[in-house]
Amino acid sequence: MGIIDIVVFFALLIVIEIYYQIYQWRRAKHHKIPDATMTTDEFHRRVREKSQNLVILDELVLDVTEYMENHPGGKFLLEHNKGRDVSKFFYGGYALDGNLTVNGAVPHMHSNSARAIIESLTVARLVHNKSKLFTDKSHQQSQSIPVFSATVKGRTEVNSTTQNI
């Protein structure tokens, strides 16, 4: 009867793992990608010149003007991050005051309700400006990247505390 117990245990373990993976997949709803696009230059221009309350989350441009008063973390958080990428804050990898220490703040993980609110705030998809390096048609074919090399010619002592390598 020992082998049957082991088989049943691992079968239950596999079923629970499959259930958990399905739960995680359903929980992590991806944001709806809008048709409208906005370049990074246009994004920064709107923030600076028009004083729009725009933030970036996962390459999506969000207009948080109407939501600032309702944000559970306070209006200050959105005002402070206007014109910035807030992905690191949204996913809990960073605290605004930088005190992720043992006794410091715990990063906040947003709920599925917050993810639904993100969809209502999305105004455009962020498109990075084309690099001016390859605007010439002759360079577009090869798109070769320059390689730089350096050679050590000699050693110089910068100050008395510098050690020789």
C-alpha positions, 0 to 999 in steps of 0.5 A: 500500500506504500506505492499507492500512497506515493502515486496518489500523493504525486497525482494530487500534487500535479492536479494542484499545480495545474489548478494553480497555473490556470489560476495564475494565468487567469489572474494575470490579465494582460492590458488591452492594447489600444490602436492609437500610438504616441511617440516618446517625443510627443509624450514628453511634449504633452507632459511639459508643454500641455501639462497633461498628467500622463504616465507610462505603464508597460509601453502604454500611455495612461492619462491619470487626470481623472483618477488622481483624486481616487488613487488609494495611495494618494494624489501625490504618488501620481503627481510625483511620477507624472511623465515617467514610467511607473511599471516598477511601482505598479508591479511592486519592485520599488518603493517611492521613498527607496526604503525597501529594507528589512524594517522599511516599506513593503512594496505594494502589489496591485490587484486585478481591480487596479489592472481593470482601471488601467484599461480605462485610463489607457489612451495610447501605445508608446512607440519609441522614436526611430533611431537617427543612426540608420535614417539613410537608406544605404545604412538600413540594408546592413545595419552594422553596429560600429565596434570600438576597441581600446589598447592600453599604452601605459600606466599613470599614477593618478594619486598616492592612493591609486594601486597598480593593477 
